[in-house]
Amino acid sequence: MSGFYIKIKGIQCEHCVATITQAIHSQFPTAQVSITRNIAHLTAPNTIDKSTLVKAICDSGYVTKTA
């Protein structure tokens, strides 16, 4: 099981959370995503490629920084 935390700037509402979650699931469909206070916690049965994850989040309009 692979997992880590990533800080995401610009989350202001549940729509933001849903948009980011959808972006993550588009690349990692089996990932479990929890977002609280601008920090996402991800776990997945397979390895999560950090650069792919960051690109998916940034492409959805948010800025990331590994927490």
LINQUI-V986891 format. One line per field, one symbol per residue. ss: DSSP state (h for helix, s for strand, l for the rest). phi: phi as a letter, one per 40 degrees, with the letter a starting at -180 (. if undefined). psi: psi as a letter, one per 20 degrees, with the letter a starting at -180 (. if undefined). Layout:
ss: ???
phi: ???
psi: ???
//
This chain:
ss: lssssssssllllhhhhhhhhhhhhhhllllsssssllsssssslllllhhhhhhhhhhlllssssl
phi: .baabacbcgcbacccdcccccccccbbdcccbbbbfgbcbbbacbcccccccccccccchbbbacc
psi: pqqrqpppqjpirhgggggggggghhhmhjqpppppljpppqqqhrppoghgggggghhjjqpqpp.
//
